[in-house]
Amino acid sequence: MNTATLIATEVARVTNVPVREILSARRDKNTVVARHMCIVLMREFTPWGTPTIARALRLYDHSTVIHALRTWSLRQERNPLAGRIGQARAAVSRKLAKQREAMRIHAEANGHVVS
């Protein structure tokens, strides 16, 4: 599972907003909060710039990504659903660590030097 899919899946789980809605053009409050949560976590867990994050979320352009990053702290104050980002962050972090460990084990098993 790639990082974008992992993040969207975990955000969907903690917000109860399906991934298909996060990736859609819907603009109801909960969908927007979930989408913005994905954006913040993608920025945190990947080296991607705003255009790449926009493509991963099927957005028209990267202006939504920029807006989400600028307004996230305010959104957290105003919407209780946004407060669940900690749960999503912890789950993504755990799953990415498991993926890295699995890759390390696989590399060692195949005779590759792992640092």
Order of alpha helices (4+ residues) and beta strands (2+ residues): alpha-alpha-alpha-alpha-alpha-alpha
